[in-house]
Amino acid sequence: MQLTTLIGEPWRDYALLDSGHGRKLERYGRHRFVRPEGQALWSPASDDWQADAEFVPGSDEEGGGQWKFARSVPRDGWELGWQDVRFIAQTTPFRHLGFFPDMAPVWAWMQGQLSDATAPECLNLFGYTGVGTLALASHGARMVHVDASKKSVEGARANARLSGLAEAPVRWLVEDAAKFAGREVRRGRRYDGILLDPPKYGRGPTGEVWRLEEHLPALIADCRRLLDAESRFLFLTVYAVRMSALAIGEMLRQAFADLPGTVEAGELAVREEARGLALPTAIFARWSR
Ligand SMILES: C[S@@+](CC[C@H](N)C(=O)[O-])C[C@H]1O[C@@H](n2cnc3c(N)ncnc32)[C@H](O)[C@@H]1O
């Protein structure tokens, strides 16, 4: 399988400005932030980074740490946009800003897959603050958005209101992703597209445990049952896990062997504005008809 690199370019409200020495400098609208970045093995373009805040990691590799503010930043967030979608960016204790800007090329690709579909219906599992859901809803898709966290779903609904999509046909569900997919299979449901952005580890609303390495293959098998030869796509991203793009690509190829179409896999990356280099952020595998 040939690996592909899917590179997110800077847009009006987001840019990776510079990176190096294990850190990255990004612009989120009018604010700039420095965050740790293990993949930035090179030297930065500039030694003089001006930022509103820096996330200083704790001693624990996986978590911990806190924001150190050099200037004041609205703690309850500020509005950003991508295409017609509006959403809130916010410094979170999890070192990110409340959405994942490296997903922009994924949102655009999914929109493209649906371009000639009439009233498509798509499923977003682990949907978080909903930018992916809204990117498709803004293109006329009916959506089912699933996330275990009530707070995330509330954030996603607030983003829908900001985007003028409060009345769009979106079902907002606080549910365990794997359990929901299994139930949809038993109900005989089908979708035109599925987006999956699972964390390494998570918990469903009633304590269901999600471990990516353990549970991903069964979830992909259920997703396959929710798609048919008329469906358009499945897009899977995997972050921060010891797993190769080739491995998730081959898993998807096996799961989709009986459907027409193509399976691709590779790395997601973000274009650095200073020098044009591509900073990898995740691996992906996708099926399209
Ligand atoms: C968007 S994913 C994280 C993927 C991300 N790109 C990363 O850095 O790992 C996180 C979302 O998955 C949700 N989540 C975690 N476990 C879940 C589960 N068992 N069922 C449904 N959603 C879950 C969390 O509430 C969160 O909103």
The ligand as an SDF file (V2000), in Angstrom:
LIG
                    3D

 27 29  0  0  0  0  0  0  0  0999 V2000
  -11.9380   13.8900   19.3550 C   0  0  0  0  0  0  0  0  0  0  0  0
  -11.4290   12.5190   20.2570 S   0  0  0  0  0  0  0  0  0  0  0  0
   -9.7490   12.7570   20.4980 C   0  0  0  0  0  0  0  0  0  0  0  0
   -9.0210   12.5210   19.3010 C   0  0  0  0  0  0  0  0  0  0  0  0
   -7.9620   13.4800   19.2650 C   0  0  0  0  0  0  0  0  0  0  0  0
   -7.6690   13.8720   17.9510 N   0  0  0  0  0  0  0  0  0  0  0  0
   -6.7470   13.0590   20.0790 C   0  0  0  0  0  0  0  0  0  0  0  0
   -5.9040   13.9050   20.2340 O   0  0  0  0  0  0  0  0  0  0  0  0
   -6.6680   11.9470   20.5900 O   0  0  0  0  0  0  0  0  0  0  0  0
  -11.8940   12.7720   21.8400 C   0  0  0  0  0  0  0  0  0  0  0  0
  -13.3910   12.6910   22.0000 C   0  0  0  0  0  0  0  0  0  0  0  0
  -13.7820   11.3370   22.1610 O   0  0  0  0  0  0  0  0  0  0  0  0
  -14.7600   11.3020   23.1760 C   0  0  0  0  0  0  0  0  0  0  0  0
  -14.8090    9.9480   23.7270 N   0  0  0  0  0  0  0  0  0  0  0  0
  -13.9110    9.3110   24.5030 C   0  0  0  0  0  0  0  0  0  0  0  0
  -14.3220    8.0480   24.7850 N   0  0  0  0  0  0  0  0  0  0  0  0
  -15.5150    7.8840   24.1590 C   0  0  0  0  0  0  0  0  0  0  0  0
  -16.4350    6.8140   24.0380 C   0  0  0  0  0  0  0  0  0  0  0  0
  -16.2180    5.6510   24.6540 N   0  0  0  0  0  0  0  0  0  0  0  0
  -17.5370    7.0040   23.2760 N   0  0  0  0  0  0  0  0  0  0  0  0
  -17.7730    8.1730   22.6640 C   0  0  0  0  0  0  0  0  0  0  0  0
  -16.9310    9.2280   22.7400 N   0  0  0  0  0  0  0  0  0  0  0  0
  -15.8190    9.0880   23.4750 C   0  0  0  0  0  0  0  0  0  0  0  0
  -14.3020   12.3540   24.1680 C   0  0  0  0  0  0  0  0  0  0  0  0
  -15.3890   12.8200   24.9410 O   0  0  0  0  0  0  0  0  0  0  0  0
  -13.7680   13.4430   23.2490 C   0  0  0  0  0  0  0  0  0  0  0  0
  -14.7340   14.4190   22.9360 O   0  0  0  0  0  0  0  0  0  0  0  0
  1  2  1  0
  2  3  1  0
  2 10  1  0
  3  4  1  0
  4  5  1  0
  5  6  1  0
  5  7  1  0
  7  8  2  0
  7  9  1  0
 10 11  1  0
 11 12  1  0
 11 26  1  0
 12 13  1  0
 13 14  1  0
 13 24  1  0
 14 15  1  0
 14 23  1  0
 15 16  2  0
 16 17  1  0
 17 18  1  0
 17 23  2  0
 18 19  1  0
 18 20  2  0
 20 21  1  0
 21 22  2  0
 22 23  1  0
 24 25  1  0
 24 26  1  0
 26 27  1  0
M  CHG  2   2   1   9  -1
M  END
$$$$
